[in-house]
Amino acid sequence: MHLGGIQQILVFNKIDSIENQELIDLKYQVRREEHQAAVFVSAHREDSLKILKTAMRSQLQESFRHLSLQLRASDGERLAMLYESGEILNQEYEGQYTLLEVRIPQKLAGRLLKLEDIVLIKEHGLG
């Protein structure tokens, strides 16, 4: 299933109600035919919620970039866009510039980094 670029996780519930070989076959088929994350869970397995949370956290981390940026302190429009669309982790002023550490969606990061008046200082790792 394709939802226009929206990241998805296929969640197969009640895996305890099928035989082990059926589960193996299902996992094989899903991984062969689908090009997205899939998790197999059961309310009767204690680790199912942890598995699902880990998959969701991983998807979210992949859809955001953690960056340090420099922009003009007078650029209130872009600063407001960053506050609205992402998470400002740190903000400092240095003369006529604003230094920001942000976590923002991939698409927004791509657009902003193409602009001449926004400088990428550092791309932080995941986490």
C-alpha positions in Angstrom: 0.0 0.0 0.0 1.4 3.4 -1.0 0.1 6.6 0.8 1.9 9.3 -1.1 5.3 9.2 0.6 3.9 8.8 4.1 6.0 6.4 6.0 4.2 3.3 7.1 4.8 0.3 9.3 2.8 -2.9 8.6 1.6 -4.3 11.9 0.5 -7.9 11.9 -1.4 -8.6 15.1 -2.5 -11.9 16.7 0.5 -13.9 15.5 -0.1 -16.3 18.4 -3.2 -17.6 16.6 -1.3 -19.1 13.6 1.2 -22.0 13.4 4.9 -21.3 13.5 5.4 -22.4 9.9 2.6 -20.1 8.8 4.3 -17.2 10.6 7.6 -18.0 8.9 5.9 -18.1 5.5 4.0 -14.8 6.2 7.2 -13.0 7.2 9.0 -14.3 4.1 6.1 -13.2 1.8 5.8 -9.7 3.4 9.6 -9.0 3.3 9.7 -10.2 -0.3 6.7 -8.2 -1.6 6.6 -5.1 0.6 9.2 -2.3 0.7 8.4 -1.0 4.1 8.8 -1.9 7.7 6.8 -4.8 9.1 6.4 -6.0 12.7 4.6 -9.1 13.9 3.0 -8.8 17.4 0.8 -10.5 19.8 -0.8 -9.2 23.0 0.3 -12.5 24.6 3.9 -11.8 24.1 5.5 -9.3 26.5 8.1 -8.0 24.0 5.5 -7.1 21.3 4.9 -3.6 22.5 8.7 -3.0 22.8 9.2 -4.3 19.2 6.4 -2.0 17.9 7.8 1.1 19.8 11.3 0.4 18.4 10.0 0.2 14.9 8.1 3.4 15.3 11.0 5.3 16.8 13.2 4.1 14.0 10.8 5.4 11.4 10.5 8.8 13.1 14.3 9.2 13.3 14.6 8.4 9.6 12.1 11.0 8.7 13.8 13.9 10.5 17.2 15.5 10.3 19.1 16.8 13.3 21.0 19.9 12.2 22.9 22.9 13.4 22.1 25.9 11.2 23.0 29.6 10.9 20.6 32.2 9.6 20.2 35.9 9.8 18.7 37.0 13.1 16.3 39.3 11.2 14.9 36.3 9.3 11.8 35.9 11.5 9.8 34.1 8.7 12.2 31.2 8.5 12.7 31.0 12.2 8.9 30.8 12.7 8.8 28.1 10.0 11.4 26.1 12.0 9.4 26.5 15.2 6.2 25.5 13.5 7.5 22.5 11.6 10.2 21.1 13.8 11.8 21.1 17.2 14.3 23.8 18.2 16.8 22.1 20.5 19.0 25.2 21.1 19.1 28.8 20.0 21.9 31.3 20.4 22.6 34.7 18.9 26.0 35.7 17.5 26.0 39.2 16.1 23.6 39.4 13.2 23.1 35.7 13.1 21.0 33.1 14.9 22.6 29.8 15.5 20.1 26.9 15.9 20.2 23.3 16.6 17.0 21.8 15.2 15.3 18.5 14.4 13.2 19.1 11.3 11.5 17.0 8.6 13.7 15.7 5.7 11.7 17.7 3.1 12.0 21.0 4.9 15.7 20.4 5.5 16.3 19.8 1.8 14.5 23.0 0.9 16.2 25.1 3.5 19.7 23.9 2.7 19.3 25.0 -0.9 18.9 28.6 0.2 22.0 30.8 0.1 21.3 32.6 3.4 21.1 29.4 5.5 24.3 27.8 6.4 24.7 24.2 7.6 27.1 24.2 10.5 26.8 20.5 11.4 24.7 17.4 10.7 24.3 15.5 13.9 23.9 11.7 14.0 20.7 9.9 14.8 19.5 9.6 18.3 
